[in-house]
Amino acid sequence: MNQTAKLLLFLTIFLMLVPQKSRADEGMWLPLLLKDQRYSHMRKLGLKLSPEEIYSVNQACVKDAVIGLMGEGANLRSFGTASFVSDSGLIVTNYHVVMSYIERFSNENNDFLKYGYWARSRSEESLCRGLQMKQLIKMADVTTEILEGTENLSGRELQNKINDNGKRIAERETKGTRHEVRMQALFGNSQYIMNVYAVYRDIRMVAAPPFAIGKFGGNTDNYKWPRHTGDFAFLRVYSDNHNRPASYSKNNKAYNPPHFLPVSSKGVREGDFVMIAGYPGSTRQYIPSFALEKIIYGENLHKIAIREEKMNILNNAISENPSLKFRYTTKLSSVGNSYLRWKGELMGVTRTGLVDTKRKEEADFNKWASASPQRAEKYGSILSRMEEHYSKVAEYNLALAYFEEAGLNGAEIVPFIGKFEKLAAMYSRKNVNIESAAREASRLEALTEQFFNNWDYEVDRRMFRNLMVRYYQSLPEKFKPEAMVRYLTKYEGDAELLSKEVFEGSIFTDKEKLIEFLKDPQRDVQSKIKEDALYQLAIGYYMVNVNSIARQRMGLQAELMELNNIYLSGLMEMKGKSGLYPDANNSQRISYGKVSGSAAQDGLVYKPFTTLDGAMDKFQANKSNDEFYLPKKIQQLHDTKTYGKYKDGDGNLYLNFLTDAHTTSGSSGSPVINGKGELVGLNFDRIWEGVASDYRYDPNLSRSIAVDIRYILFVMENYAPSDYVIKELVIK
């Protein structure tokens, strides 16, 4: 990585302020501002750390121990959280966050999903190719500098000036370093926060339990309580000899972080203070009623139907061929996770009447605006203008959802074919650069080997067929790819015959032919790729997104942002800014609260803890369901009550617990920390009744689920052969 900083101005349409003061345990707070905004309240609940022990640029602190996990090309956008737990680069995260890597390591001779991944020394730790981690160096409020010279600008001129200012600041901040920068706008572009990161690219798998522990309960228990899941995995970050970020090398050394979290063996009690530090992805807590209504009862209903279609195809395939179970374990988990979350949001928003609540809040805003001629002129029509504009945006949002769900993340062959577009473009030029084309073909050859090692022809054909039909039937003509319309017309709507013939006739479904083509220096791209029907259908998704969705949607969003900023200014003028927090945007945040159960449903109360006894009960009651299998060694330890120092005072081994700390997607793997700064658990899920917290936190229903650290220690000490790992931890 060169020293030129990456800059990403992250401008979310609805980074809204809550129009009333936040509830006691609500919010995902910027650690930079925690001292002034929430620290005194956290102290009252049980926090013992000083503000500087949570966030500082001058001393080691919690912020240094909490990292975001990313894939290649993620532009500093992480998909999960981890934390350092030793001075030798050891990190702990959720099993489900890194399960795809465990799946990739598995083969006929080593089924790491079934038996677990257990390195016995550092020499056996395996590189997770493409996995990266970002470590926050510092946050800074750069609002004044970002907005310098923008006083009389609007529209594209305003955005260009903001971008130019941001690039200048980023280059200054990263000069002479290997750091990277992400600028993020808060409060409708009224505040800008600079995040400076170090990015490490040598991450290796160390220890992960078998699926039967790490995903105990599988998809059946997802978003449910009680849970009994050992959702954890250990990895290690490596650096060069100077402790700096470096690409993989056998000469790299274990990274020495500025701070790591000590581990508590004492556990937590109901009512104990906890805080969760991590990189939550995104929330839309305070979008207007009309936007929420179209998302929940429009987009989400379509996405739920698409995900249900995917799960039916995969489950039917597994029923026909049980050997496919582990092949599609990760995919089913991923598909099912969002499916259940969207259904939970639908239930939560409906149950709480949130759309109507927001309408009443907006009526109060309009009443306030109309009480003054000056306010009426500025804010009086803003909501009606936004609603009219959002109806146009919603059409493109739905089209984008279909592109992503039915195209890009539908049949696996579609994104695989998409990787060949660069090679096709090279041969479209008058003068083909033969050397560049050869390098690209070589790169594609490696990707082809990897793709076919883990691909099922018939399952993917069915997926391609069903999702193509659903896309075609659900969207207006302007969003339909030309190739899709042409081929469905040619086959008179017979998608079964169409999918069979284009798969049979395509070079992209035949590994040997595709490798032979890529190795041939005289490769005929026109006839072998561009005239390939499956290529045309797959690339059609990308082309319609570029030409008919993305650009138009971006323009509409930019206009909506300007209206949103006016509305937000009115909210701030009406309610004030004190104690308010922005939506999550994948920057480091701190949420906090208590270990707490929930009266989740009428007549149903969730206690805050589960035990190994409960896991055994589930195993005994579901012996025909592999998702509830418990390894024999764990059964034996339970039967003899061999819990050692990890049992609670009541003699039980606690597995999972609930907190009312506010979390969302991206918080998976986040450390749950007690008042003394010790690791007491790992956040890994939310209860289904409370997932609508992405739109409005409910103190009675919003609950996050964590693995008790004592269960992790118990497994590592009594089950895992990786005994060198637990010796690294500082256990108190």
JOQUIMO-V810850 format. One record per backbone hydrogen bond with DSSP energy under -0.5 kcal/mol. NH is the residue of the N-H (numbers start at 1). CO is the residue of the C=O. If there is no record, write none. Layout:
NH,CO
NH,CO
//
This chain:
10,8
10,183
11,9
12,10
15,12
16,14
26,23
29,27
29,590
31,588
33,30
34,30
34,31
37,33
38,34
39,34
42,38
43,39
44,40
45,41
46,42
46,43
47,42
48,675
49,675
53,50
54,50
54,51
55,51
62,53
63,54
64,61
65,61
65,62
66,62
67,65
67,82
68,134
69,80
70,132
74,71
77,74
78,76
79,69
80,69
81,668
82,67
83,92
84,65
85,90
86,90
89,86
91,235
92,83
93,233
98,94
98,95
99,95
101,98
102,98
103,99
104,100
105,101
106,102
107,110
112,110
115,111
116,112
117,208
118,116
119,206
124,121
125,122
126,205
128,203
129,127
131,128
132,70
133,200
134,68
135,198
136,66
137,196
138,196
140,194
142,140
142,192
143,192
146,142
147,143
148,145
150,147
153,150
157,154
158,154
159,155
160,156
161,157
162,158
163,159
164,160
165,161
166,162
167,163
168,164
169,165
170,166
171,167
172,168
173,169
174,170
175,171
175,172
177,174
180,197
181,6
182,195
183,8
184,193
185,10
186,191
188,15
190,186
190,187
191,186
193,184
194,140
195,182
196,138
196,194
197,180
197,195
198,135
200,133
200,198
201,246
202,238
203,201
204,236
205,126
206,234
207,234
208,117
209,232
211,113
213,210
214,210
215,211
216,213
217,627
218,215
220,217
221,217
222,219
224,221
230,213
231,229
232,230
233,93
234,207
235,91
236,204
237,89
238,202
239,253
240,244
243,240
252,249
253,239
255,237
257,255
261,84
263,730
264,679
271,595
272,269
274,593
275,673
276,591
277,275
277,671
278,589
279,666
281,665
283,584
284,694
287,284
292,288
293,289
294,290
295,291
296,292
297,293
298,294
299,294
300,295
302,298
303,299
304,300
305,301
306,302
307,303
308,304
309,305
310,306
311,307
312,308
313,309
314,310
315,311
316,312
317,313
318,314
319,315
320,316
321,317
324,321
325,322
328,324
329,326
332,328
333,329
334,330
335,331
336,332
337,333
338,334
339,335
340,336
341,337
342,338
343,339
344,340
345,341
346,342
347,343
348,344
349,345
350,346
351,347
352,348
353,349
353,350
354,349
357,353
358,354
359,355
360,356
361,357
362,358
363,359
364,360
365,361
366,362
367,363
368,364
369,365
370,366
371,367
371,368
372,369
376,372
377,373
378,374
379,375
380,375
380,376
382,379
383,379
385,381
386,382
387,383
388,384
389,385
390,386
391,387
392,388
392,389
393,389
394,390
395,391
396,392
397,393
398,394
399,395
400,396
401,397
402,398
403,399
404,400
405,401
406,402
407,402
407,403
408,403
409,404
410,407
411,406
414,411
415,411
416,412
417,413
418,414
419,415
419,416
420,417
421,418
424,420
425,421
426,422
427,423
428,425
429,426
432,430
434,432
437,433
438,434
439,435
440,436
441,437
442,438
443,439
444,440
445,441
446,442
447,443
448,444
449,445
450,446
451,447
452,448
453,449
454,451
455,452
457,455
460,456
461,457
462,458
463,459
464,460
465,461
466,462
467,463
468,464
469,465
470,466
471,467
472,468
473,469
474,470
474,471
475,471
479,476
480,477
485,481
486,482
487,483
488,484
489,485
490,486
491,487
492,489
493,488
494,491
495,493
498,494
499,495
500,496
501,497
502,498
503,499
504,500
505,501
506,503
509,506
510,507
511,509
514,510
515,511
516,512
517,513
518,514
519,515
520,516
521,519
523,520
525,523
528,524
529,525
530,525
531,526
532,529
536,532
537,533
538,534
539,535
540,536
541,537
541,538
542,538
543,539
544,540
545,541
546,542
547,543
548,544
549,544
549,545
550,545
551,546
553,549
554,550
555,551
556,552
557,553
558,554
559,555
560,556
561,557
562,558
563,559
564,560
565,561
566,562
567,563
568,564
569,565
570,566
571,567
572,568
573,569
574,570
575,571
576,571
576,572
580,577
586,280
589,278
590,29
591,276
593,274
595,272
596,594
596,658
598,606
600,598
601,604
604,601
606,598
607,605
610,656
612,653
615,611
616,612
617,613
618,614
619,615
620,616
621,617
622,618
622,619
623,620
625,622
626,624
628,625
629,626
635,631
636,632
637,633
638,634
639,635
640,636
641,638
642,637
643,641
646,643
647,644
648,652
651,648
654,652
655,610
657,706
658,608
659,704
660,594
662,25
667,664
669,683
670,667
671,277
672,681
673,275
673,671
674,678
677,674
679,262
680,672
681,672
682,707
683,670
684,705
685,705
687,703
688,223
690,687
691,688
693,690
694,691
695,692
696,692
699,697
701,698
702,698
703,701
704,659
705,685
706,657
707,682
708,655
709,680
711,708
712,708
713,709
714,710
715,711
716,712
717,713
718,714
719,715
720,715
723,721
725,722
726,722
727,723
728,725
729,725
729,726
731,729
732,263
//
